[in-house]
Amino acid sequence: MTNVLNVDIDALTGGPADLAQYAGKAVLIVNVASKCGLTPQYTGLEKLQERYAARGFTVLGVPCNQFLGQEPGTAEEIAEFCSATYGVTFPLTEKAEVNGEGRHPLYERLVGFADDEGHSGDIRWNFEKFLIGRDGTVVARFSPQTEPESDAVVTAIEAQLA
């Protein structure tokens, strides 16, 4: 499998996000949006961040406006929304396309991995989740409807932190 942590992507606030800093950690990469019916998942994502950060884990949010324009804001608006509404402390990248001709190279490396139901390929909706193992490879994929604090996600994270 391909290491996804050596892809260049900028941070939401500008400058490189430096994914290499997460080598040796477990990372849950999630395409996020502020105006989606699944946006309340930010609460569960932040709880995972708080629960596991000290053990070598982080959530990495990737804002995406490809699904019905549900992330229309500027970088500043996205950062303010996430902080003020959900108390988000985990890092966010620049807005990125996850499907189509403009798909970000990060997602080029992610979409080939199948979830437990066999789905691989295009991202289906906001809040699709990819768990990256300590070696930088994808170890699990979860559908957008899978809650961040579900048994499946928590079990997969804990297996990476064992």
C-alpha positions as MATLAB code, in Angstrom:
seq = 'MTNVLNVDIDALTGGPADLAQYAGKAVLIVNVASKCGLTPQYTGLEKLQERYAARGFTVLGVPCNQFLGQEPGTAEEIAEFCSATYGVTFPLTEKAEVNGEGRHPLYERLVGFADDEGHSGDIRWNFEKFLIGRDGTVVARFSPQTEPESDAVVTAIEAQLA';
ca = [
       0.000    0.000    0.000;
       1.046    3.572   -0.569;
       2.039    5.931    2.216;
      -0.476    8.783    2.194;
       1.500   10.942    4.616;
       4.048   12.064    2.034;
       1.485   13.965   -0.054;
       1.687   17.751   -0.143;
      -1.430   19.589    0.999;
      -1.776   22.985    2.598;
      -3.222   23.719    6.007;
      -6.516   25.595    6.197;
      -4.693   28.599    7.645;
      -2.081   28.553    4.863;
       1.318   26.985    4.429;
       2.010   23.267    4.249;
      -0.002   20.919    6.446;
       3.128   18.714    6.693;
       1.433   15.327    6.851;
       4.832   13.727    7.515;
       4.537   14.983   11.102;
       1.908   12.267   11.621;
       4.282    9.407   10.752;
       4.118    6.892   13.576;
       0.618    8.039   14.536;
      -2.851    6.857   13.596;
      -4.776    9.449   11.565;
      -8.481    9.577   10.722;
      -8.838   11.576    7.495;
     -12.359   12.906    6.958;
     -13.771   15.090    4.188;
     -15.833   17.618    6.123;
     -18.489   20.242    5.386;
     -20.188   22.911    7.484;
     -23.676   22.839    5.933;
     -24.393   19.119    5.680;
     -26.880   16.944    7.516;
     -23.865   14.990    8.780;
     -22.069   18.096   10.100;
     -22.928   17.171   13.720;
     -20.332   14.399   13.293;
     -17.810   17.125   14.155;
     -18.817   16.494   17.790;
     -17.818   12.830   17.620;
     -14.651   13.602   15.698;
     -13.589   16.087   18.368;
     -14.349   13.539   21.095;
     -12.074   11.029   19.334;
      -9.382   13.700   19.117;
      -9.642   14.450   22.832;
      -9.802   10.775   23.810;
      -6.849    9.495   21.767;
      -4.512   12.422   20.977;
      -2.184   11.639   23.868;
      -1.821    8.071   22.545;
      -0.589    9.106   19.101;
      -3.775    9.799   17.162;
      -5.248   12.737   15.298;
      -8.269   13.518   13.202;
      -7.449   15.426   10.013;
     -10.367   17.297    8.470;
     -10.349   18.028    4.745;
     -13.013   20.613    3.863;
     -14.717   19.842    0.570;
     -17.372   21.776   -1.348;
     -18.139   19.093   -3.970;
     -21.363   17.780   -2.457;
     -24.205   20.225   -3.117;
     -21.951   23.163   -2.220;
     -22.108   22.314    1.485;
     -18.720   23.884    2.318;
     -18.951   27.281    0.621;
     -16.998   29.340    3.146;
     -13.569   30.873    3.051;
     -10.758   29.352    5.085;
     -11.439   31.899    7.829;
     -15.171   31.160    7.854;
     -14.561   27.406    8.020;
     -12.073   27.777   10.882;
     -14.433   30.056   12.826;
     -17.414   27.749   12.302;
     -15.516   24.651   13.409;
     -14.061   26.341   16.467;
     -17.121   28.281   17.612;
     -19.782   25.674   16.817;
     -18.025   22.404   17.606;
     -14.883   23.350   19.547;
     -12.721   21.635   16.934;
      -9.068   21.379   17.942;
      -7.917   18.876   15.319;
      -6.092   20.131   12.221;
      -7.891   21.087    9.021;
      -6.396   21.231    5.552;
      -7.158   23.559    2.702;
     -10.400   22.931    0.819;
      -9.844   20.083   -1.593;
     -11.680   18.173   -4.274;
     -12.087   14.496   -3.426;
     -13.637   13.302   -6.716;
     -13.319   14.015  -10.410;
     -10.555   15.446  -12.574;
      -9.506   17.891   -9.846;
      -9.232   15.178   -7.166;
      -6.452   16.086   -4.738;
      -3.460   13.682   -4.792;
      -4.224   12.784   -1.163;
      -7.587   11.377   -2.223;
      -6.013    9.704   -5.271;
      -4.182    7.552   -2.718;
      -7.222    6.985   -0.502;
     -10.044    6.060   -2.879;
      -8.616    2.726   -3.973;
      -9.146    1.285   -0.495;
     -12.459   -0.530    0.037;
     -14.663   -0.323    3.114;
     -16.165   -3.372    4.849;
     -19.025   -3.396    2.331;
     -16.602   -3.507   -0.594;
     -17.041    0.102   -1.717;
     -13.935    1.643   -3.220;
     -13.532    4.493   -5.644;
     -15.267    7.848   -5.477;
     -16.123    9.445   -2.167;
     -19.880    9.055   -1.675;
     -20.598   12.098    0.486;
     -19.244   14.386    3.182;
     -17.739   12.715    6.259;
     -16.332    9.605    4.585;
     -13.546    8.405    6.869;
     -10.159    6.774    6.244;
      -8.039    5.436    9.078;
      -4.332    5.655    8.378;
      -2.054    3.337   10.332;
       1.222    4.272   11.982;
       3.066    3.255    8.794;
       1.101    5.789    6.720;
      -1.062    3.286    4.849;
      -4.846    3.057    4.788;
      -6.112    0.405    7.197;
      -9.863    1.101    7.209;
     -12.536    3.053    5.341;
     -15.901    4.014    6.797;
     -19.011    5.292    5.057;
     -20.213    8.844    5.650;
     -23.112    7.551    7.759;
     -20.790    5.687   10.152;
     -20.659    7.769   13.311;
     -17.142    8.689   14.471;
     -17.701    7.117   17.887;
     -19.206    3.896   16.495;
     -17.817    0.596   17.728;
     -16.278   -0.073   14.308;
     -14.317    3.195   14.219;
     -13.254    3.050   17.881;
     -12.139   -0.596   17.568;
     -10.100    0.198   14.456;
      -8.427    3.207   16.124;
      -7.631    1.267   19.258;
      -6.093   -1.545   17.197;
      -3.716    0.994   15.648;
      -2.794    2.412   19.048;
      -2.173   -0.954   20.723;
];
